[in-house]
């Protein structure tokens, strides 16, 4: 699925900011202990797709529309190897050289508000600067991925945008949950990974606290809007592995 909100400024409305989320999961598979065979993917990644749709709704309702065109891309086959986003990167609907950024939305925070936010691939591009400013306005700080050895930057849909040179942002939940004891965030993460991740039990839970999803959604919305309004394109930071690709293809 692709949706487009045409930019309001004629001189830059042929430039693009892409929000992407994968709507697929694993479908029907081996039964779990309860006999359930439906792999719902409620957090991974119905939550991200829902957040993206709400952002699209919010962009549409703005009194001051973004200058550049906003693209909302729901890709499939992420769980099978990032195939949907790879296809778009190989056969883009809109020129990659005029695509300023990709904001990737994978599983959202369902456990409440945090005072920080994890950035996977922290320091990769100017998008982190946009994110840092917006997070500061929420009274939050950014932290690097504490599990960088697992290579998460190469394991979600944003990677296919990065590998063709488009600056790509991928965030994860914060770790310091407001009003919760130390270690709560890590506990919830480990519970999800061991029990629900890629299992039929990844379904809507009665104890979810969607205020965390709303908090992070507003932050990603702000980043995309400001990129769409900015006078210049965001860049990869010097020394980043994707910078040379961008420098060869960029058209400004």
C-alpha positions as CSV (number, residue, x, y, z in Angstrom):
1,X,0.0,0.0,0.0
2,X,1.2,3.5,-0.9
3,X,-0.4,6.8,0.0
4,X,0.7,10.2,-1.0
5,X,0.1,13.7,0.5
6,X,1.3,16.2,-2.1
7,X,3.5,18.9,-0.8
8,X,2.2,22.5,-0.5
9,X,5.2,24.2,-2.1
10,X,5.3,23.9,-5.9
11,X,9.1,24.3,-5.9
12,X,9.8,21.3,-3.7
13,X,6.6,19.2,-4.0
14,X,8.6,16.8,-6.2
15,X,10.8,16.0,-3.2
16,X,9.7,13.3,-0.7
17,X,9.8,12.1,2.9
18,X,8.9,8.4,3.3
19,X,7.3,6.8,6.3
20,X,7.4,3.0,6.1
21,X,6.1,0.2,8.2
22,X,5.7,-3.5,7.4
23,X,2.2,-4.9,7.7
24,X,3.1,-8.6,7.3
25,X,3.8,-11.2,9.9
26,X,4.2,-15.0,9.7
27,X,0.6,-15.9,9.0
28,X,-0.4,-19.5,10.0
29,X,2.2,-21.8,11.4
30,X,3.1,-24.4,14.0
31,X,0.7,-24.4,17.0
32,X,1.9,-23.1,20.3
33,X,1.2,-24.8,23.6
34,X,-2.4,-23.6,23.6
35,X,-3.0,-24.9,20.1
36,X,-3.0,-21.4,18.5
37,X,-1.7,-21.4,15.0
38,X,-2.3,-17.7,14.0
39,X,0.8,-15.5,14.1
40,X,-0.9,-12.2,14.6
41,X,2.0,-9.9,14.8
42,X,0.1,-7.4,17.0
43,X,3.2,-5.6,18.2
44,X,5.5,-6.6,15.3
45,X,4.2,-4.9,13.3
46,X,0.5,-4.1,13.5
47,X,1.5,-1.5,16.1
48,X,3.9,0.3,13.7
49,X,1.4,0.2,10.8
50,X,-1.3,1.6,13.0
51,X,1.0,4.4,14.1
52,X,1.9,5.2,10.5
53,X,-1.7,5.4,9.5
54,X,-2.4,7.8,12.4
55,X,0.5,10.0,11.3
56,X,-0.9,10.1,7.8
57,X,-4.2,11.2,9.2
58,X,-2.5,13.9,11.3
59,X,-0.5,15.2,8.3
60,X,-3.7,15.4,6.3
61,X,-5.4,17.5,9.0
62,X,-2.6,20.1,9.5
63,X,-3.5,23.7,9.0
64,X,0.0,24.3,7.6
65,X,0.7,21.4,5.2
66,X,4.3,20.2,4.7
67,X,6.1,21.8,1.8
68,X,7.4,18.5,0.4
69,X,5.4,15.4,-0.5
70,X,4.8,12.8,2.2
71,X,4.7,9.2,1.3
72,X,3.3,6.5,3.5
73,X,4.5,3.0,2.5
74,X,3.1,-0.2,4.0
75,X,5.5,-2.9,2.8
76,X,5.2,-6.7,3.0
77,X,7.5,-9.7,3.4
78,X,9.7,-7.9,6.0
79,X,9.7,-11.1,8.0
80,X,10.8,-13.1,5.0
81,X,13.9,-10.9,4.5
82,X,12.9,-7.3,4.0
83,X,11.6,-8.1,0.5
84,X,8.9,-5.5,0.2
85,X,11.2,-2.6,1.0
86,X,13.9,-4.1,-1.2
87,X,11.5,-4.1,-4.1
88,X,10.6,-0.4,-3.5
89,X,14.3,0.5,-3.3
90,X,15.0,-1.3,-6.6
91,X,11.9,0.0,-8.4
92,X,10.9,3.3,-6.6
93,X,7.7,5.1,-7.4
94,X,9.4,8.4,-6.6
95,X,13.1,9.3,-7.3
96,X,15.5,8.2,-4.6
97,X,17.7,11.2,-5.4
98,X,14.8,13.5,-4.4
99,X,13.8,11.4,-1.4
100,X,15.1,13.3,1.7
101,X,14.6,10.6,4.3
102,X,13.0,7.4,5.3
103,X,11.4,7.1,8.8
104,X,11.0,3.4,9.6
105,X,8.3,2.3,12.1
106,X,8.7,-1.2,13.4
107,X,7.2,-2.5,16.7
108,X,6.1,0.4,18.9
109,X,6.4,0.9,22.6
110,X,3.3,-0.6,24.3
111,X,4.4,-0.3,28.0
112,X,4.2,3.4,28.8
113,X,6.1,6.6,28.5
114,X,9.8,6.9,28.8
115,X,12.3,9.6,29.5
116,X,14.6,8.4,26.8
117,X,14.5,6.8,23.3
118,X,16.8,4.3,21.7
119,X,18.2,5.1,18.3
120,X,19.4,2.1,16.3
121,X,22.5,3.2,14.3
122,X,22.8,6.3,16.5
123,X,25.0,9.0,14.9
124,X,24.4,7.8,11.3
125,X,22.8,10.9,9.8
126,X,21.4,14.4,10.4
127,X,18.1,12.7,11.2
128,X,19.4,12.1,14.6
129,X,19.8,15.8,15.1
130,X,16.2,16.4,14.1
131,X,15.2,13.6,16.5
132,X,17.4,15.0,19.4
133,X,15.8,18.4,19.1
134,X,12.3,17.1,19.1
135,X,13.0,14.7,21.9
136,X,14.4,17.5,24.0
137,X,11.1,19.3,23.5
138,X,9.5,16.3,25.1
139,X,12.0,16.4,27.9
140,X,13.7,13.2,26.7
141,X,17.2,12.1,25.8
142,X,18.5,9.8,23.1
143,X,20.6,6.7,23.8
144,X,22.4,4.4,21.4
145,X,21.3,0.8,20.8
146,X,22.5,-1.2,23.8
147,X,22.5,-4.3,21.7
148,X,24.4,-3.0,18.7
149,X,26.2,-6.4,18.4
150,X,22.9,-7.9,17.1
151,X,23.1,-5.7,14.0
152,X,19.5,-4.3,14.2
153,X,20.4,-1.5,11.8
154,X,20.6,-4.1,9.0
155,X,17.5,-6.1,10.0
156,X,14.6,-3.8,9.3
157,X,13.1,-2.1,6.3
158,X,15.1,1.2,6.6
159,X,18.2,-0.7,5.7
160,X,17.0,-1.0,2.1
161,X,16.7,2.7,1.9
162,X,20.1,3.3,3.5
163,X,21.8,0.9,1.1
164,X,20.7,3.1,-1.8
165,X,21.8,6.2,-0.1
166,X,18.6,7.6,1.5
167,X,19.2,8.7,5.1
168,X,17.1,6.4,7.2
169,X,15.9,6.7,10.8
170,X,15.1,3.7,13.0
171,X,14.2,4.1,16.7
172,X,13.4,1.6,19.4
173,X,11.8,1.8,22.8
174,X,13.4,3.8,25.6
175,X,14.7,2.0,28.6
176,X,13.8,4.3,31.4
177,X,10.0,4.1,32.0
178,X,8.4,7.0,33.8
179,X,6.9,5.8,37.1
180,X,8.4,2.3,36.8
181,X,11.3,0.8,38.7
182,X,14.8,0.5,37.3
183,X,15.1,-2.4,34.9
184,X,11.4,-2.4,34.0
185,X,12.1,-1.7,30.3
186,X,14.7,-4.5,30.0
187,X,12.3,-6.9,31.8
188,X,9.5,-6.2,29.4
189,X,11.8,-6.4,26.4
190,X,13.1,-9.8,27.6
191,X,9.5,-11.1,28.3
192,X,8.4,-10.1,24.8
193,X,11.5,-11.6,23.1
194,X,11.2,-14.9,25.0
195,X,7.4,-15.3,24.9
196,X,5.8,-13.3,22.1
197,X,8.3,-12.5,19.4
198,X,7.5,-14.4,16.2
199,X,4.9,-16.5,18.2
200,X,1.1,-16.7,18.1
201,X,1.0,-14.9,21.4
202,X,2.1,-11.6,19.8
203,X,-1.5,-10.3,20.1
204,X,-3.2,-7.4,21.8
205,X,-2.7,-7.5,25.6
206,X,-5.1,-6.1,28.2
207,X,-2.2,-4.5,30.1
208,X,-0.8,-2.5,27.1
209,X,-0.2,1.2,27.9
210,X,-0.5,3.0,24.6
211,X,0.7,6.3,26.0
212,X,4.2,5.2,25.0
213,X,3.1,4.6,21.4
214,X,1.5,8.0,21.3
215,X,4.7,9.6,22.8
216,X,7.0,8.1,20.2
217,X,4.5,8.6,17.4
218,X,4.4,12.3,18.0
219,X,8.1,12.4,18.0
220,X,8.5,10.6,14.7
221,X,5.7,12.8,13.2
222,X,7.7,15.9,14.3
223,X,10.9,14.7,12.7
224,X,9.2,14.0,9.3
225,X,7.4,17.3,9.3
226,X,10.5,19.3,10.0
227,X,12.5,17.5,7.4
228,X,9.7,18.2,4.9
229,X,9.9,21.9,5.8
230,X,13.7,22.3,6.0
231,X,15.7,24.4,3.5
232,X,18.3,21.6,3.0
233,X,18.4,17.8,2.7
234,X,19.6,15.7,5.7
235,X,23.0,14.2,5.2
236,X,24.8,11.1,6.3
237,X,27.5,11.9,8.8
238,X,31.1,12.0,7.6
239,X,32.6,8.5,7.5
240,X,29.2,6.7,7.3
241,X,29.2,3.7,5.0
242,X,26.2,5.0,3.0
243,X,27.5,8.5,2.5
244,X,29.4,7.8,-0.7
245,X,26.3,6.3,-2.3
246,X,24.3,9.3,-1.5
247,X,26.9,11.7,-2.8
248,X,26.9,10.0,-6.1
249,X,23.1,10.0,-6.6
250,X,21.9,13.1,-4.9
251,X,20.1,15.7,-7.0
252,X,19.7,19.1,-5.3
